[in-house]
Amino acid sequence: MDGPRQVRKDEVGDLVDVLSDIFPFREWYSRDYMVSRMSRARSWRETLVIVEDGRPVSHIRTVYNNVSIYGCRVKVASIGSVGTHPDCRGRGYAGAILKQTMEQMVKRGAKVLIVSGGRSLYRRANCVPAGRRYEAEVRSADLGGQTSDLTVRQVTPEEWPALAPLHQAENVRFVRNVGFFSGLVFWWDCQYPQIWVVESRGEPLAYVSLALVWGKESEKRRRVAAEYAGSRAALMDALPTLFEAADLQVISLEVLGHDAELLYLLRQREIVPRTKTLSGTHRILDLPGMMRRLRPYLAERLPRVDMRRLRFDQTEEQCVFSYGDERLECGLSEAAPLVLGGPGAPKVTGELERVLSAIFPVPFPTPGFNYI
Ligand SMILES: CC(C)(COP(=O)(O)OP(=O)(O)OC[C@H]1O[C@@H](n2cnc3c(N)ncnc32)[C@H](O)[C@@H]1OP(=O)(O)O)[C@@H](O)C(=O)NCCC(=O)NCCS
């Protein structure tokens, strides 16, 4: 057994074959396409594997992004295509790669790990459901015969530059450069995401992504809207037209917890969203580093005296929140819901409670097109 270590470029072909035996990639992509995408420097450099008899048998790929929270940039990491060859499972390979991957993430400055799943492998590494999100089932029948002069149009990723200003105006979002679509992991489009833009007299006002629901690919007339940006009012007004144009019956709209505007518009239409956490699971990698990056956010919510007395620390297994002499120590799996919101946050009392409730939960975005 060799590893965990970075995959070598000449091993990428074998790695693609193993991953294609684990995941149904062959249905979507040719081997050549996958090899070319995984051979890009930014891909194989962030890929850790365990190798047996000269062939990779276990794999985790990491992707780094920045998120912007009211203008504060925080580096986040995500992992994807986590897989071990069936003959080699249960030997601790994925767990060992994940441990090394997380150490590398901290060294590279990532503050939060976002994982798309919640299985035991991730829970054992303190990745837990966290963050605030609502899910609204919007049915075309519920919207009645509303009309508007808005138009909707499906666009391709190449048209992103026209939508980027809408995305850029979001106050909590993933930071993206203009060509980000071409740098996404090759499997990002497995759920056939469509991008629809809402326009008024040719001017883009909002956009929404509509993807098939994992495991419900047969339900072609149901889609999940995992990302939207721009005018919420225009988006809601355009929904009847969108249902018709996209030939849908149900849109499962994922609303971020801080989006009071969209939640208000849904309530006006008597649509009651369910409370959820952000999709997948989250782990705080570097609490003090994250809070340093968020200092401008804190400074708009806390007086200077509170800022001076508030401290954040983290060890391998614990996070520490302190205010003057008051101190709260909690496990990493409790820290994520405390910081980002969600069930399982520890009880906070005293002055620490007053101060932390002014800053937590920190609004946090969901990856949307940055899904890995
Ligand atoms: C998930 C997968 C990558 C695990 O690979 P692996 O090399 O067998 O992983 P490990 O040997 O480190 O751990 C295997 C299991 O034992 C569990 N485990 C490990 N040590 C343990 C311990 N000391 N006590 C209890 N459980 C333990 C792990 O949590 C993991 O549980 P899970 O498979 O239910 O998540 C592998 O099963 C796979 O490729 N599955 C198909 C693809 C897939 O579903 N990928 C994940 C996408 S979200």
The ligand as an SDF file (V2000), in Angstrom:
LIG
                    3D

 48 50  0  0  0  0  0  0  0  0999 V2000
  -17.5530    5.5400    1.0150 C   0  0  0  0  0  0  0  0  0  0  0  0
  -16.2580    4.8260    0.6400 C   0  0  0  0  0  0  0  0  0  0  0  0
  -15.3900    5.8070   -0.1210 C   0  0  0  0  0  0  0  0  0  0  0  0
  -15.5330    4.3840    1.9140 C   0  0  0  0  0  0  0  0  0  0  0  0
  -14.2580    3.9090    1.5430 O   0  0  0  0  0  0  0  0  0  0  0  0
  -13.3930    2.9840    2.5220 P   0  0  0  0  0  0  0  0  0  0  0  0
  -11.9840    3.0240    2.0470 O   0  0  0  0  0  0  0  0  0  0  0  0
  -14.0330    1.6750    2.6680 O   0  0  0  0  0  0  0  0  0  0  0  0
  -13.5330    3.7960    3.8850 O   0  0  0  0  0  0  0  0  0  0  0  0
  -13.0040    3.4250    5.3360 P   0  0  0  0  0  0  0  0  0  0  0  0
  -12.4360    2.0340    5.3200 O   0  0  0  0  0  0  0  0  0  0  0  0
  -12.1290    4.5230    5.8220 O   0  0  0  0  0  0  0  0  0  0  0  0
  -14.3260    3.4270    6.1900 O   0  0  0  0  0  0  0  0  0  0  0  0
  -15.3870    2.5410    5.8410 C   0  0  0  0  0  0  0  0  0  0  0  0
  -16.5410    2.7130    6.7950 C   0  0  0  0  0  0  0  0  0  0  0  0
  -16.1660    2.2900    8.1060 O   0  0  0  0  0  0  0  0  0  0  0  0
  -16.3870    3.3430    9.0310 C   0  0  0  0  0  0  0  0  0  0  0  0
  -15.3310    3.2570   10.0470 N   0  0  0  0  0  0  0  0  0  0  0  0
  -14.0100    3.3770    9.8490 C   0  0  0  0  0  0  0  0  0  0  0  0
  -13.3730    3.2180   11.0270 N   0  0  0  0  0  0  0  0  0  0  0  0
  -14.3390    3.0080   11.9590 C   0  0  0  0  0  0  0  0  0  0  0  0
  -14.3110    2.7910   13.3630 C   0  0  0  0  0  0  0  0  0  0  0  0
  -13.1610    2.7670   14.0530 N   0  0  0  0  0  0  0  0  0  0  0  0
  -15.4860    2.6160   14.0000 N   0  0  0  0  0  0  0  0  0  0  0  0
  -16.6620    2.6370   13.3320 C   0  0  0  0  0  0  0  0  0  0  0  0
  -16.7310    2.8400   11.9960 N   0  0  0  0  0  0  0  0  0  0  0  0
  -15.5810    3.0160   11.3410 C   0  0  0  0  0  0  0  0  0  0  0  0
  -16.2940    4.5930    8.2200 C   0  0  0  0  0  0  0  0  0  0  0  0
  -16.9610    5.6600    8.8380 O   0  0  0  0  0  0  0  0  0  0  0  0
  -16.9650    4.1820    6.9200 C   0  0  0  0  0  0  0  0  0  0  0  0
  -18.3670    4.1790    7.0630 O   0  0  0  0  0  0  0  0  0  0  0  0
  -19.3530    4.4710    5.8020 P   0  0  0  0  0  0  0  0  0  0  0  0
  -18.8300    3.6440    4.6430 O   0  0  0  0  0  0  0  0  0  0  0  0
  -20.6810    4.0410    6.3210 O   0  0  0  0  0  0  0  0  0  0  0  0
  -19.2930    5.9340    5.4960 O   0  0  0  0  0  0  0  0  0  0  0  0
  -16.5460    3.5650   -0.2090 C   0  0  0  0  0  0  0  0  0  0  0  0
  -17.4780    2.7670    0.4700 O   0  0  0  0  0  0  0  0  0  0  0  0
  -17.0890    3.8740   -1.5910 C   0  0  0  0  0  0  0  0  0  0  0  0
  -16.3160    4.0790   -2.5240 O   0  0  0  0  0  0  0  0  0  0  0  0
  -18.4200    3.9020   -1.7540 N   0  0  0  0  0  0  0  0  0  0  0  0
  -19.0530    4.1540   -3.0380 C   0  0  0  0  0  0  0  0  0  0  0  0
  -18.9080    5.6060   -3.4620 C   0  0  0  0  0  0  0  0  0  0  0  0
  -19.5340    6.5510   -2.4640 C   0  0  0  0  0  0  0  0  0  0  0  0
  -20.6550    6.3550   -2.0150 O   0  0  0  0  0  0  0  0  0  0  0  0
  -18.8090    7.6290   -2.1440 N   0  0  0  0  0  0  0  0  0  0  0  0
  -19.2320    8.6280   -1.2100 C   0  0  0  0  0  0  0  0  0  0  0  0
  -20.0030    9.6720   -1.9080 C   0  0  0  0  0  0  0  0  0  0  0  0
  -20.7480   10.7890   -0.7120 S   0  0  0  0  0  0  0  0  0  0  0  0
  1  2  1  0
  2  3  1  0
  2  4  1  0
  2 36  1  0
  4  5  1  0
  5  6  1  0
  6  7  2  0
  6  8  1  0
  6  9  1  0
  9 10  1  0
 10 11  2  0
 10 12  1  0
 10 13  1  0
 13 14  1  0
 14 15  1  0
 15 16  1  0
 15 30  1  0
 16 17  1  0
 17 18  1  0
 17 28  1  0
 18 19  1  0
 18 27  1  0
 19 20  2  0
 20 21  1  0
 21 22  1  0
 21 27  2  0
 22 23  1  0
 22 24  2  0
 24 25  1  0
 25 26  2  0
 26 27  1  0
 28 29  1  0
 28 30  1  0
 30 31  1  0
 31 32  1  0
 32 33  2  0
 32 34  1  0
 32 35  1  0
 36 37  1  0
 36 38  1  0
 38 39  2  0
 38 40  1  0
 40 41  1  0
 41 42  1  0
 42 43  1  0
 43 44  2  0
 43 45  1  0
 45 46  1  0
 46 47  1  0
 47 48  1  0
M  END
$$$$
